[in-house]
């Protein structure tokens, strides 16, 4: 008996310009439209799910977190450092 992998269908409708955009990007990456769309969708799904994670912190860490958020941005050294960072692009 051969081992068969079941495949689930995902159907969607797109504007022709959306399909063309996806097709151009898929071609550049040498992927089929299906492979390109599944990869992009899975990457986005993982991003969304990771953004919903629960963070466990100690009481001291939570107090530091609350303290940082209670400071005006003009007085928040970490925020000022972040905003003054020059991006390479």
PyMOL CGO cylinders between C-alpha atoms (Angstrom):
from pymol import cmd
from pymol.cgo import CYLINDER

trace = [
    CYLINDER, 0.00, 0.00, 0.00, 1.39, 3.40, -0.95, 0.3, 1, 1, 1, 1, 1, 1,
    CYLINDER, 1.39, 3.40, -0.95, 1.54, 6.25, 1.52, 0.3, 1, 1, 1, 1, 1, 1,
    CYLINDER, 1.54, 6.25, 1.52, -0.73, 9.01, 0.24, 0.3, 1, 1, 1, 1, 1, 1,
    CYLINDER, -0.73, 9.01, 0.24, -0.61, 12.53, 1.58, 0.3, 1, 1, 1, 1, 1, 1,
    CYLINDER, -0.61, 12.53, 1.58, -3.98, 14.22, 1.52, 0.3, 1, 1, 1, 1, 1, 1,
    CYLINDER, -3.98, 14.22, 1.52, -3.99, 17.74, 0.21, 0.3, 1, 1, 1, 1, 1, 1,
    CYLINDER, -3.99, 17.74, 0.21, -6.49, 20.33, 1.34, 0.3, 1, 1, 1, 1, 1, 1,
    CYLINDER, -6.49, 20.33, 1.34, -7.77, 22.79, -1.22, 0.3, 1, 1, 1, 1, 1, 1,
    CYLINDER, -7.77, 22.79, -1.22, -7.62, 26.51, -0.56, 0.3, 1, 1, 1, 1, 1, 1,
    CYLINDER, -7.62, 26.51, -0.56, -9.70, 28.52, -2.99, 0.3, 1, 1, 1, 1, 1, 1,
    CYLINDER, -9.70, 28.52, -2.99, -9.67, 32.26, -3.38, 0.3, 1, 1, 1, 1, 1, 1,
    CYLINDER, -9.67, 32.26, -3.38, -10.51, 34.95, -5.88, 0.3, 1, 1, 1, 1, 1, 1,
    CYLINDER, -10.51, 34.95, -5.88, -8.17, 37.79, -6.79, 0.3, 1, 1, 1, 1, 1, 1,
    CYLINDER, -8.17, 37.79, -6.79, -8.20, 40.84, -8.97, 0.3, 1, 1, 1, 1, 1, 1,
    CYLINDER, -8.20, 40.84, -8.97, -6.27, 40.25, -12.22, 0.3, 1, 1, 1, 1, 1, 1,
    CYLINDER, -6.27, 40.25, -12.22, -3.69, 42.83, -11.15, 0.3, 1, 1, 1, 1, 1, 1,
    CYLINDER, -3.69, 42.83, -11.15, -3.18, 40.98, -7.85, 0.3, 1, 1, 1, 1, 1, 1,
    CYLINDER, -3.18, 40.98, -7.85, -2.73, 37.67, -9.66, 0.3, 1, 1, 1, 1, 1, 1,
    CYLINDER, -2.73, 37.67, -9.66, -0.28, 39.27, -12.08, 0.3, 1, 1, 1, 1, 1, 1,
    CYLINDER, -0.28, 39.27, -12.08, 1.73, 40.77, -9.22, 0.3, 1, 1, 1, 1, 1, 1,
    CYLINDER, 1.73, 40.77, -9.22, 1.91, 37.38, -7.49, 0.3, 1, 1, 1, 1, 1, 1,
    CYLINDER, 1.91, 37.38, -7.49, 2.83, 35.66, -10.76, 0.3, 1, 1, 1, 1, 1, 1,
    CYLINDER, 2.83, 35.66, -10.76, 5.69, 38.11, -11.39, 0.3, 1, 1, 1, 1, 1, 1,
    CYLINDER, 5.69, 38.11, -11.39, 7.07, 37.63, -7.91, 0.3, 1, 1, 1, 1, 1, 1,
    CYLINDER, 7.07, 37.63, -7.91, 6.71, 33.84, -8.14, 0.3, 1, 1, 1, 1, 1, 1,
    CYLINDER, 6.71, 33.84, -8.14, 8.55, 33.81, -11.46, 0.3, 1, 1, 1, 1, 1, 1,
    CYLINDER, 8.55, 33.81, -11.46, 11.42, 35.87, -10.06, 0.3, 1, 1, 1, 1, 1, 1,
    CYLINDER, 11.42, 35.87, -10.06, 11.81, 33.35, -7.23, 0.3, 1, 1, 1, 1, 1, 1,
    CYLINDER, 11.81, 33.35, -7.23, 11.43, 30.35, -9.59, 0.3, 1, 1, 1, 1, 1, 1,
    CYLINDER, 11.43, 30.35, -9.59, 8.32, 29.13, -7.77, 0.3, 1, 1, 1, 1, 1, 1,
    CYLINDER, 8.32, 29.13, -7.77, 4.86, 28.22, -8.90, 0.3, 1, 1, 1, 1, 1, 1,
    CYLINDER, 4.86, 28.22, -8.90, 2.04, 30.56, -7.98, 0.3, 1, 1, 1, 1, 1, 1,
    CYLINDER, 2.04, 30.56, -7.98, 0.77, 28.00, -5.48, 0.3, 1, 1, 1, 1, 1, 1,
    CYLINDER, 0.77, 28.00, -5.48, 4.16, 27.48, -3.83, 0.3, 1, 1, 1, 1, 1, 1,
    CYLINDER, 4.16, 27.48, -3.83, 4.77, 31.22, -3.67, 0.3, 1, 1, 1, 1, 1, 1,
    CYLINDER, 4.77, 31.22, -3.67, 1.36, 31.96, -2.16, 0.3, 1, 1, 1, 1, 1, 1,
    CYLINDER, 1.36, 31.96, -2.16, 1.56, 29.15, 0.38, 0.3, 1, 1, 1, 1, 1, 1,
    CYLINDER, 1.56, 29.15, 0.38, 5.04, 30.21, 1.49, 0.3, 1, 1, 1, 1, 1, 1,
    CYLINDER, 5.04, 30.21, 1.49, 4.03, 33.87, 1.82, 0.3, 1, 1, 1, 1, 1, 1,
    CYLINDER, 4.03, 33.87, 1.82, 0.80, 32.98, 3.63, 0.3, 1, 1, 1, 1, 1, 1,
    CYLINDER, 0.80, 32.98, 3.63, 2.55, 30.65, 6.06, 0.3, 1, 1, 1, 1, 1, 1,
    CYLINDER, 2.55, 30.65, 6.06, 5.23, 33.26, 6.82, 0.3, 1, 1, 1, 1, 1, 1,
    CYLINDER, 5.23, 33.26, 6.82, 2.53, 35.84, 7.58, 0.3, 1, 1, 1, 1, 1, 1,
    CYLINDER, 2.53, 35.84, 7.58, 0.54, 33.35, 9.67, 0.3, 1, 1, 1, 1, 1, 1,
    CYLINDER, 0.54, 33.35, 9.67, 3.62, 32.53, 11.74, 0.3, 1, 1, 1, 1, 1, 1,
    CYLINDER, 3.62, 32.53, 11.74, 4.32, 36.25, 12.23, 0.3, 1, 1, 1, 1, 1, 1,
    CYLINDER, 4.32, 36.25, 12.23, 0.76, 36.87, 13.43, 0.3, 1, 1, 1, 1, 1, 1,
    CYLINDER, 0.76, 36.87, 13.43, 0.83, 33.91, 15.79, 0.3, 1, 1, 1, 1, 1, 1,
    CYLINDER, 0.83, 33.91, 15.79, 4.23, 34.84, 17.22, 0.3, 1, 1, 1, 1, 1, 1,
    CYLINDER, 4.23, 34.84, 17.22, 2.95, 38.35, 17.91, 0.3, 1, 1, 1, 1, 1, 1,
    CYLINDER, 2.95, 38.35, 17.91, 0.25, 36.81, 20.10, 0.3, 1, 1, 1, 1, 1, 1,
    CYLINDER, 0.25, 36.81, 20.10, 2.63, 34.94, 22.40, 0.3, 1, 1, 1, 1, 1, 1,
    CYLINDER, 2.63, 34.94, 22.40, 2.43, 35.14, 26.16, 0.3, 1, 1, 1, 1, 1, 1,
    CYLINDER, 2.43, 35.14, 26.16, 5.48, 36.62, 27.86, 0.3, 1, 1, 1, 1, 1, 1,
    CYLINDER, 5.48, 36.62, 27.86, 6.31, 35.35, 31.35, 0.3, 1, 1, 1, 1, 1, 1,
    CYLINDER, 6.31, 35.35, 31.35, 8.31, 37.82, 33.43, 0.3, 1, 1, 1, 1, 1, 1,
    CYLINDER, 8.31, 37.82, 33.43, 9.34, 38.15, 37.05, 0.3, 1, 1, 1, 1, 1, 1,
    CYLINDER, 9.34, 38.15, 37.05, 7.78, 40.80, 39.30, 0.3, 1, 1, 1, 1, 1, 1,
    CYLINDER, 7.78, 40.80, 39.30, 10.95, 42.87, 38.97, 0.3, 1, 1, 1, 1, 1, 1,
    CYLINDER, 10.95, 42.87, 38.97, 10.90, 42.64, 35.17, 0.3, 1, 1, 1, 1, 1, 1,
    CYLINDER, 10.90, 42.64, 35.17, 7.25, 43.66, 35.08, 0.3, 1, 1, 1, 1, 1, 1,
    CYLINDER, 7.25, 43.66, 35.08, 7.91, 46.63, 37.37, 0.3, 1, 1, 1, 1, 1, 1,
    CYLINDER, 7.91, 46.63, 37.37, 10.76, 47.75, 35.07, 0.3, 1, 1, 1, 1, 1, 1,
    CYLINDER, 10.76, 47.75, 35.07, 8.41, 47.35, 32.09, 0.3, 1, 1, 1, 1, 1, 1,
    CYLINDER, 8.41, 47.35, 32.09, 5.69, 49.42, 33.79, 0.3, 1, 1, 1, 1, 1, 1,
    CYLINDER, 5.69, 49.42, 33.79, 8.23, 52.06, 34.79, 0.3, 1, 1, 1, 1, 1, 1,
    CYLINDER, 8.23, 52.06, 34.79, 9.52, 52.38, 31.22, 0.3, 1, 1, 1, 1, 1, 1,
    CYLINDER, 9.52, 52.38, 31.22, 5.97, 52.83, 29.90, 0.3, 1, 1, 1, 1, 1, 1,
    CYLINDER, 5.97, 52.83, 29.90, 5.05, 55.37, 32.56, 0.3, 1, 1, 1, 1, 1, 1,
    CYLINDER, 5.05, 55.37, 32.56, 7.86, 57.74, 31.51, 0.3, 1, 1, 1, 1, 1, 1,
    CYLINDER, 7.86, 57.74, 31.51, 7.18, 60.44, 28.92, 0.3, 1, 1, 1, 1, 1, 1,
    CYLINDER, 7.18, 60.44, 28.92, 8.86, 59.53, 25.65, 0.3, 1, 1, 1, 1, 1, 1,
    CYLINDER, 8.86, 59.53, 25.65, 11.02, 62.63, 25.88, 0.3, 1, 1, 1, 1, 1, 1,
    CYLINDER, 11.02, 62.63, 25.88, 12.51, 61.22, 29.11, 0.3, 1, 1, 1, 1, 1, 1,
    CYLINDER, 12.51, 61.22, 29.11, 12.76, 57.58, 27.98, 0.3, 1, 1, 1, 1, 1, 1,
    CYLINDER, 12.76, 57.58, 27.98, 16.45, 56.96, 27.22, 0.3, 1, 1, 1, 1, 1, 1,
    CYLINDER, 16.45, 56.96, 27.22, 15.78, 53.60, 25.56, 0.3, 1, 1, 1, 1, 1, 1,
    CYLINDER, 15.78, 53.60, 25.56, 13.22, 55.15, 23.22, 0.3, 1, 1, 1, 1, 1, 1,
    CYLINDER, 13.22, 55.15, 23.22, 15.53, 58.07, 22.41, 0.3, 1, 1, 1, 1, 1, 1,
    CYLINDER, 15.53, 58.07, 22.41, 18.37, 55.65, 21.62, 0.3, 1, 1, 1, 1, 1, 1,
    CYLINDER, 18.37, 55.65, 21.62, 16.08, 53.61, 19.38, 0.3, 1, 1, 1, 1, 1, 1,
    CYLINDER, 16.08, 53.61, 19.38, 14.84, 56.66, 17.48, 0.3, 1, 1, 1, 1, 1, 1,
    CYLINDER, 14.84, 56.66, 17.48, 18.35, 58.06, 17.01, 0.3, 1, 1, 1, 1, 1, 1,
    CYLINDER, 18.35, 58.06, 17.01, 19.66, 54.81, 15.47, 0.3, 1, 1, 1, 1, 1, 1,
    CYLINDER, 19.66, 54.81, 15.47, 20.55, 55.26, 11.82, 0.3, 1, 1, 1, 1, 1, 1,
    CYLINDER, 20.55, 55.26, 11.82, 19.21, 52.47, 9.67, 0.3, 1, 1, 1, 1, 1, 1,
    CYLINDER, 19.21, 52.47, 9.67, 21.44, 51.03, 6.97, 0.3, 1, 1, 1, 1, 1, 1,
    CYLINDER, 21.44, 51.03, 6.97, 18.83, 51.20, 4.24, 0.3, 1, 1, 1, 1, 1, 1,
]
cmd.load_cgo(trace, "trace")
